[in-house]
Structures are given as C-alpha cells and as structure tokens.
C-alpha cells in the first residue's frame, strides 16, 4: 500500500519476460504434455441475510490475469471462485510469471506427455444428466424442494453447461444449494489420508478428485457427478492455462498470455511437489491413475469449479450442482452457511432463463485463464500499464520522478516495478494513475514537489494537459503490443473459421483493445478540455 494513498497500486508482469519463456523454436517440444492450472481468487466468507445483495466493487488480484488474485506480485496459491464477503474483492492486478524457472522445467516431469485418453468417465451431455444428478442428490437425503433450476447448454462458450430456471423466480429466491456432506474438500481428503493435512487445500482436492474418479470409479459416492465434468480435451475450450502453445498465440498482446504461463508453471510445481508422496505410497496413489494427464485435468476442475473463502483458499471446496452456475458481473456471490453452500437469485428470472452467480470482480483475462470464456459485456474489464514499457521515466528530473513514483507505489518497491490497472470506469483508476502521469509529465520549468501528495490535486494547465496526453500515448503504446489493428482483428473474428479457443483468444484481445480505445479517447478529451480552459483564462 502506498503511504500517500490507501488505494492499491496493481502490479503486472512484464510481457517481454513472459514471452521469453517460450522460445518460438521448440515450444511444442518443451511442452512434454504438462499443462497448468490456476483459478480465481475467493472472497472472505461471512454469513449474510438470505437474498442480501452484494456491492459490486472490484479488487483486482494478482495473476497475470490473475488479476484477481492476491497482490501485485503474484500469489503462491491459485485462485478460486469467491464467496459472499468483502464486496467485489477479487482482482488486484496480475501475478508475475515465474521467469526464473522458465517453461522448460515442464520437460523434467512426465515424459509420456498428455495421453490421448482422458480421465475415465461418461461422455458429458445434458441428455438425462439432470435427472441422474437430481436422483443422486435426493438419495443423499438432501432437501431439494428449494431447487429452482436444472442443467442445460450455456452460450458462455463452446460445450459449456449452465443452470436455467425451472419456473419464474424473484430476486432473493434460492437457486440451488449443496450440503456440507456433498462437498469435495480437503477435509474429505484428510478423512481418507490423514497425512493430506499437510497438503495445500487445492492439491488435496485434486488428489481426492483423481482417487474418487479414476480409482474408485463407479463405487465413488460422487460417481453420478463425474458425468457432468468436462475433460478439457475438446469438449470445452477450458481455462487458457490448459491450452497448447500454438493456441496461446491467439492471446498475443493480451494480459491473458503471461497469465496462462504463470498458472501452468504453478501446476508444474504442484505436480513435482507430490512426486515423493506418490512414490512412497503407490498402493494409495496408483501410478496408472495418478498421471500427469489426470493431475492437470484435476487442476482444471479445481480452477474452474472450486470455491474458497479468501485469497489463501481457506475452506476451498467443490460444490456439486452448484458448480454448474456460470458467472455474470453484478450477480450475487455464493453464501456459505454451517450446513452448506447456497446460491440466490440477484434479479427476477423467467422460466428458461440461464441463472447466474458472480465469481467476483474479474476482468476477461482472468475469466478466460481461469474459467475458459470471455464476457463481451464485462463491466469489470481492465488492462495494465507498466512503468518502463508504457510509462517512461525520462529527463528532465528523472531521479526525482523515480523517487516520487516509488513513494506512490509504497512498500519499498522501486519505480520500475510500477504497474497500474486501467479499468473500464475511469473513477477506478484516476486516483492512482493520474498522480503517476503528473509525475512523469514534469517538464524542465517544473519544480519536482517534495512529496507526491502535492500532485494529487489538479495541477497548472500546462502540466495537467501534458499528463493527460502522456497517458493517451501510454495507452497507444500498450495497444501496439497486439498483432494487427483493431479493425483487422474484428474482421478476422467476423470471418469465422476459427476453433473455439482461437475465437476466445481473439475476443479477449478485442475486449482489451476496445477498452484501450475508449480510455484513450477519454484522455484526449480531458486534454482538450484543459486546453480550452487555459485558452478561456488567457483570453480573459
């Protein structure tokens, strides 16, 4: 946190560093079949009144998308869907890719690459799926009288399923709930393996998923549920951290590109961390079931379907049936009670409408890298501007500018570490970004202030106008990182002929570029207003 401002300054990794992890030659060779995982950052759980509406603030978190993750330096944990708690506390920036390790470390793991066969299980289809799931839930003794939804295909992305209203609903009505006894959680893993208490929550759940589905199979108490899970092998596009490197090229220039790398590296770390345990206990972790393929499948399931209470993933769990709910900004987040997890309607729905929950205030880079879709009307969209790449520290007063930026960033970080979040709503970034560009716009005739606080109020016309123009130039520089022009990207998408993943990557780029276009127009408009005010004053 900055000493001068209580607002957070968001950090994001350098794309050049992220891209350097993927030499153009031998990218395919390096993959060796290992794919990665991430998630979304959860919110702190607290009991709320039934149907209470959450505020829609956004807290970007750090994953390179992981915008929503923990702080601007990257989180050791992978994110997950958020619960009711601090309103809109999900995205804080973008976590740094682990450049020191590079993707080549994946080559030190499974030599077999990803096998063509996917985790054993029934083909994912809506045909009869809801009836089977509903009968299964009833067999557990769960009261399903409040269930107001059923599973159906969703338009969020190719192959995705969602929940639709079985009847007309009012705001505050219960959509669906899952009792504690049905949750896939670390606690259930510890019941089976007491030593699992030493594992990260998400790793324990991943191991439990593999054991229940691939070892127990039809004898698992969750056997019916497996038919509703994706394989990520063509049935759905899946989180972008599971994509192939040639598919990542469609994310070029976007914040989702380095996010995918960082998340995949994180899963590789998890895979390596469980190797000693698996070797010591082959009877409990049969190697034919606990493969790299299945581990990364489980990582994708946890990333896209698990819920947690906070940035550390406390009380992380997968809630069967509830996890079919898709994300929409402005909807309610889940609420955890002592006996389970409940989803409420945030508005009136008509019979047949898809119903939604909120995973927290996430931008599209987060949504795609963690869930596998893009919200084309995402009110929480955001991109990042980096000091040194888009915001230059130049003479005159370069040393003073660096010192003032460091003061603005706080936490002892150098000015070169500055990464600023550019949100869809200017009020969300002006308090942090405008003082920064005022610093960088200081000219030879300007005296650098003793403290950055002096640059918080509106400055003299000349400096104020220069700051707005400098910010517009930074946005133009950021837009230059995408391949082709915005118009060319739009025509490419309209022309069709793309795979699901290619189209999603292009939609992410378009969403970010359109935000930059609108934001740049806003900056130029502000610069023009400053110039007009100056002219009026001089004329008077």
N, C-alpha and C positions, 0 to 999 in steps of 0.2 A: 504494500500500500504506500501511496505517496504521502510524504509528510505534509505536503501542501493541499492535497485533495483526498477526500475519503473514497472517491470512486476508484475502481480498479483500472489499471492500465493493462491491457491484454497483450500477451506475448504469442508469437507465432514463429515457427522455424523458418529458416532460410530455404527457399525452394531450391536454390543452387546446390546447397548441401544435400538436400533430399534427393535431387536428381542425380547427384554424383554417386549415390548408392547404386544406381542402375546403369552401368556401362551399356551403351547401345549394343555392343557385341557381346554375345553370350548371356544375355538376360535370361533367355529360355533355359540355358544350361544351368544357370545358377539356381533356378527355382527349386529344382530337385523335388518338386511336388509339395513343398510345405507352404501352407497358406496361413494367414493370420487372423486375429480376432481383435475386436475392440467392442465398445458398447457405447453407452451413453451415460452421462452422469446422473445419478439419482439425487433425489431431494430428501431432506430430513423429514422423517415421518412424525406426524403428530395427529392425535385424534381430532376430528372435526365433526361438526354437526352434519347430519345427513343432508346431502344436496348443497352444501355450502360452496359458493363459487370462489375459485382461486383468482387471485390477482394475476395479471399477465406480464409481470416484469420479466426481464431476461437477464440471466447471469451467464455470460459465456464462459465455457470451461475449456480446459485445455487439452485438446488432442489436436492435432493439426486440424483437424476438424475439430477434433475433439475439442472443438470449440467449446464444447460444453463441458469439458472436463474440469479438472480441478484447476490449477492456477496456470499462469502463463509460463510454465517451464516444463510442463509435462507431468503426468501423474503416473505413478508406478502401477496404479490399478487401471483396468479397463472399465469403461463406463457401463451404465445400465439404466433402464427406464426409471423415472423418478416417481416417488410417492408424494402425496399431499404433504406440504410442509412449507418451507420458505417459498413464497410465490415466485415462480419463474427463476429458480436458481439452477441453471444448467449449463450455460455456455460461457466460459471465461476466456476463450482465446483458442490457441491451438498448440498441442504438445509438440515438442521437438522430436523429429525422427532420431533414432539412436545412431547417429552418423559414425560414432567411433567403432561400431560393430559391423556396419555395412550388411547388406543383404546376403553377402556371401557366406555368412555364418549358417544360413539355412542349409548350405551344402554339407554341413557337418552332421546333419541329422539323418532322417530317413533316406536311405539310398534307393529305396524302391519307388520313390515318387508317389504321386497320388494314383492309386489303382483305379481302374475303370469301374469296378464295382463300388457301390455306395453303401452306406450303412444299411444293414438289413432292415426291411420294414415294408409295409404295404405302400402301394402307389398312392400319392397324395391326390385326393379328389374329393369334391363335395358330395358326390353320389353316396347317399346313405351315411355320410360321415357324422352329421349332427345327431341323427338318431342313435348311432352307436355311442357317441360321446355322452349324449343325454342319458341313455340307459346305464352307462358306466357310472356317471355321477350319482344317479339315483341309487345304484347298488351300494354306494358308499354310505348311504344314509343321509346324504346332503339334502336339505330342503331346497328344492328347485322351483317352488311356487312363485318366486320373485323373478325368475329368469325371463327376460322380455326380448331375447334376441336368439338368432340362430346363425350358423356359419353359411357364408356364401362367397362367391368370387368377388374380389375387390378390384377397383380400377387404379389403385395406387401404383402398381407395377405388374409386369407380366407374371402370371401364375400365382399372384398373392391372394390370400383369403382374408376375409374380414367378417364382421358381425353386422347383421341387419335387424331392424326392429320387426318383431312379430306382430306388433299392434301399435297403435298411436301412443306416443309417450310424451310426458310433460317434463320440464326441467326439474331435476331433483329425483326423478324416478330411478330405482335400481335397474341397471342394465344386466349385470351378472356378478357373481361373486364366487370365490373359491375358498373352502375351509382350510384351515391350517394343515389338516391331515392329508390334503391332496398336494401340498406344495413340494416341489423338488428343491431342497435346500441343503446347506452344509450340515444342518442338524440331522437330516436323514442319512447323509453320508457317514457321519460320525456314529450313528446307530449301527451301521454295517461295519465300519472300520474305525475303531476308537482313535487310531493314530491319525485319522484325517483331520483331527482337531488342529493339527499343526499346518495344514494346508490353507492357502488363500481360499476365501469363500467361493470364488468363481472356479478355481481349479478343482475344488472338492465337488462342486456341482457338475462340472464337466466329466469328472471321473465317474460320478454316480450315473449320469446320462448314458455313458458308454456301457457301464456294467448292466444297467437295467435293460437297455435296448439290445445290446449285442451279446450279452452273456445269458441273462435270464430270458430275454425274448418274450414269448407268449406267456410265460409264467410270471412276468413282472406285473405288479399291481397297476402300472401305468401302460400296459400293453395296448389298450384301445387308443390311448393318446398318441402313440407313435405314428399312427396313420395320418395324423394332421400336421406332422412336422415336415419341413422341406428337406431335401437332400443337398441343395445348393449345387447340383450337378445338371443344370439345365431346366429344372422345374421352375425355379425362380432366379432372378438375377443375383439376389443375395447382397450382403454388405460388400462394398467395393474392396475391402481389405482381403477378400477371398478371391478377387479376380486374378486373371493371368496378366503378365506384364504388358503384352500387346493390347490388352483391354484397358490397362491403366493409361495408355497413351491417349485415350479419349478424355482423360481427366487433365490433360496437359494445361498448365497455367492456373488451374483451379486449386483452391485450398484442400480439396479432397485428394489430390495426388500425393503430397507428402504425408497426409493423414493415413492413407492406406499403407504406406511403407512403415510408418511408425507402429501401427497396430499389428501388422504382420510380424514385425520384429519382436513385439511383445509376446505374441503367442509362441514364437520360436523359443523364447526364454522359458515360457511355461513348460513347453514340451521337454526341453532339456532338464528342467528342474525336477520333473517326475521320473526321469530315467532310473536313478538309483533305487527309488521306491519300487518301480516295476520289476527291476532285476532281482531285488531282494524277495519279492512276493509274487512269483509267477503264477502260483495257484489262485491268488485273489485277483490278479491282473493278467489274464491270459494274453500272451503276445499277439495271438491271432485276432483278438478283439480290440486290444489297446494299441492300435496302429496310428501312425501319423495322420492318415486319412480320417479316421474316426475322431481323433483328438481335435482336428481342425473343424470337422463337422460340429462337434460339441461346442467349440469356441464360437462358431457362427450362431448356434442356437442360443447360447447364453448372451451373446452380444445383442441379438435382435429380439429376445423374448424375456429376458430376466429383469426383475425389478429389485431396486435397492433403496435403502433409506438415506444414504448420504454419499459424499464423494469417495469414501473408503469402501463403499459397497456393503455397509452393515446390513445384516438381515437380508442379504441377497437371496432371491428365490425365483423359481419359475412357477407361475400360477396357471395350470392347465385350464383351457377355455377362455379365461380372462386374457390370456396372451394372444388371442386372435384379434383383439381390439387394435385398430390402427390409429396412427397419430394425426391430429389436426390441431394447429395452433388455436388457442382460445378455449379448447375443451377443458374438462376437469381432469386432474391427475387422479391416480388411484388413491384410495384411503385404506390404511391398514388398521384393523381392529384386533382385539385379542383373539378372536376366533376365525380370522381370515382376512382376505383382501376383497374390497368392494369397488365396483365402478358405477358411477352415477351419470345420468344424462345431464348435459350442460345447457340444453335447449329443448324445444319441442321437436319431436321427430314424428313423421308419418310412417305408417306401416310400409315396410320395404326399403326405407332409407338406411344407408350404412350409418352406424353409430361410431362415435369416436371418443378417444381419451387423448390427453396431452402427455407426451413424454418429457415435457419441459421446453424451455425456450431454446430451440435448436435451429441453427441455420442449415442450409441444404447440404453443405459439405459434411456436416455431422450426420445428417439424416441418411445420406447416401452411404457414407463409410460405415455406419453402424447398423442401419436397417435395410438399405437396399432400394430406396425410392427417392424421388425428388418432389417436393411440394412446390408447384409452379405459382402458387399464390401465398408464399411463406412470408408472413409479416415479421418473422424473426431472421430474415436473411441478413448476412453480414459477410464482409471480406476484410482483409487485414493489410495495413500499410506498414512497411518496415523501414526503420531508420537505416540509412546507408544505401538502400536499394531504391526506395521511392521518395524518401525524405532525406535530403542530403544535408550534412553538416559542412558548410563551406565558409570560406572567408568572405567578409571580414568577421572578426570576433569568433573564430572557430572554437578556440579554447573556452571562451565564456559561454558560447552556445552549448557545448558539450556538458559543461558544469550545470547549466540551468536545466537541460534535458534530464541529466542524472537526478537532479533534485525532484523533477516532475515524476520520474519513474519511481523513485523511492527504493527502499530495500537494499540500498547499496549497489544497485545494478548500474553498469556503465551506460552511457547514452546510446552506444552502438547496439545495445540489447533491446532497444525500444521497438515495440510492435503495437500498433494501435488498431482497434476494432472499429470498422466503418459499418454502422448498422443502417437499416432501412429508414429509421426515424432519426433525423438529424439531432434531435434533443438528446439522444442516447450517446452521441459521440462528441458533440461540440464542447462540452465542459472539459474534456481531456485533450482532444485533438487540436482545438483552436489555440490554446496557450502554446502547444508544441510548435505549430507553424508560425506563430508570432515570434517565437524564439528564433526559428530558422530564417525568418524574413528580416531580421535586424540588419540594417544597412550601415554603411560607413559613417553616416551622420547620426546614427542612433547610439545612445549610451546604454550598454547592457545593464539591466537592473541588478540590484544586489540579491534579489530573491525572485523566484518565479511567480510569487504571489502578485507581484506588480504587473504581470502580464495577463492576469485573469480578467480585469475589466476591459472594455473596448478601448482600443488604442487610437493614436492620432490617425487621421485619414490615410496618410501615405503608408504607414506600417500596416494598418488594417487591410487596405486594399491589396498590398503585396502578399499578406498572409493568405488571403482567400485565393489569389492567383497561384501562389505556390502550392496550395492544397489541390487545386484543379490540375496542376501539372503532375503532382504525385499520383493522382487517380488515372491520368492518361498513361503515365509510366507503368502503373500496375496493369492496366488494360493491355498494354503492349506485350505482356507475357503470354497471352493466349495466341494460339495459332490462328491465322486468318483474321478477317474482320468480323464484326458482329453480324453484318448483313450476310456475309458468306456462311457463317455458322447457322443462321436462321434458314437460309436456302438449303443447306445440307440436311438439316433436320426435316424440313418440309418435303424434300425429295424422297424420303423413305429409303427402304432397302437396308436398314441398319438392324443389327441384332439388338436385343433388349438392353444389354449392357452398354453398347455403343450409344444408343439413344439416350440412356440415362446420363452417361458422361457428358454428352453434348448438351443436355438440358441443364446440367449443373453449371457448365461453362456459360450458357446463355443467361441463367438466373443471376450469376455473379456479375457478368458484364453489363446486364441491364441495370443492376444496382449502381455500378460504377458510372454508367452513363447518366443516370438520374442525379446522382450525387455530384458529379462534375458540373452538370447544368445548374444545380443549386449553388455551388461555389462561385461560378461565373456570374450568376445573378446577384449574389451578395457583393461581389467585387464591383459590379456595375452600380449597385445602389450606393456603395461607399463613394464611388467616383461622382455620382450625381449629387450626393450630399455635400461633397467637397466643393463642387462647382457652384452650388447654390450659396454656400457660405462665402466663397471668394467673390462671387458676384455681388452679394450684399455688402 
